[in-house]
Amino acid sequence: MRVFTAQIIVSGEALVDLVADPDGRYRAVPGGSPANVAVGLARLGAPTQLLARLGTGAFGQVVRDHLVANGVGLDHAVDTADLTTLAVVSLDGEGRAAYDFYAEGTADWGWRPDELPASLPAETLALVTGSIAVAREPGAAALVELIRRERSRGAVSVVLDPNLRPSLLAPHDVVRRQWNELVALADVVKVSDEDLAWLAPELPVASLAADWARRGPALVVVTRGAAGAIGVTSGGTTVDVPTPEVEVADTVGAGDAFTAGLVDSLRLDGLLGGAARDRLATLADAPLRAILDRAALVAAMTCERPGADPPTASALTARVSSK
């Protein structure tokens, strides 16, 4: 008899960040928003699989070794002869990252429908995706079809984070239309205020979050950097939580860490999976605030260390206990 272990599947790119050091040299660091989210979830104790196309060569091996070392399952990963995407990372004086991508013809764009599972495993609680993988053709269409199919089946929670990279995107009106469609397919959307400002600069952040919550998702969360985060449920609950004060090394991976903390907190509270959707939509102020506070702390702890280096469950527990 098969024993089912509830798991989260993260789908999307796994690439290599070339991070500039002060001496002008570059370090090869595993990255990619979905890969960072998968690592963050695994470190927090959530059984996690990454559905990704993994490239070959030395950079591809760097990515594989990093994922395996952090407990991320690769049962559904696709090995490909394509090259690994590279992102050259530069930091400003406040530790904020900017990215230049070397991506044409690399592994992250080539999804074919036959490379994706016909259905997700029965033990799957959530499908988490976004960023480059759902935005860049020709592969995005296959992933969007997977999202559409899983939402129609209603068994898993669909969690989306736009995490936009404008230099890799189609024209603004095309991307805006695409995300209007994707939002309607989601159960949970986590989005940064920067992404919202790019998608709909004419609307206040809080108004747009409330609008999105009325059009499909049970929960919309907007992160605002040092200004904290806003959570809005389709049932009308709205909370605003602060960002914990920490000494910032840089902000690389902070948004992905928040997503991992958010999804893990929903998991621990039994709010993932199709059967939990109505409870999530009607979540009250106090439990929603606790969920966002924990996600914000995961992100803040990541900012204390250089690079996308999210905390483990034990480190998070120790920090909470020390308060």
Buried (B, 14 or more C-beta within 10 A) or exposed (E): EEEEEBBBBBBBBBBBBBBEEEEEEEEBBBBBBBBBBBBBBBBBBBBBBBBBBBBBEEBBEBBBEBBEEBBBBBEBBBEBEBBBBBBBBEBEEEBBBEBEBBBEEBBBBBBEEEBBBEEBBEBBBBBBBBBBBBBBEEBBEBBBEBBBBBBEEEBBBBBBBBBBBEEBBBEEEEBEEBBBEBBEBBBBBBBBBBBBEBBBEEEEBBEBBBBBBEEBBBBBBBBBBEEBBBBBBBBEBBBBBEBBEBEBBBBBBBBBBBBBBBBBBBBBBEBBBBEBBEBBBEBEEEBBBBBBBBBBBBBBBBBBBBBBBBBBBEBBEEBEEEE
